[in-house]
């Protein structure tokens, strides 16, 4: 991330001018913009609803900032993880389904 991109990110996430000024005033240093970008993302993440998709929001923000390669790399990782989770879920469902279809032993007395 470049030095002024965190402000663009904050504006993209609908931060108020007061919120942006507060983030600006918190620290100083040579690479403070990285800390400021981190704060913007943390504040945004805590403010989104449960129905929101944070991965999609991160992807959109990175694309908006021109970091398409990074956005695609993250998207591929997330998709790969989703496929692994879905395959695991399906495997478990198949196992459960097969076990529940087995005939129960009948005891004749």
Long-range contacts (C-beta under 8 A, 24 or more apart in sequence): 1-33, 1-34, 1-37, 1-65, 1-67, 2-33, 3-33, 4-33, 5-33, 5-37, 5-65, 6-33, 6-36, 6-37, 6-40, 8-64, 8-65, 9-37, 9-40, 9-41, 9-61, 9-64, 9-65, 10-40, 12-61, 12-64, 13-40, 13-44, 13-61, 15-40, 15-43, 19-43
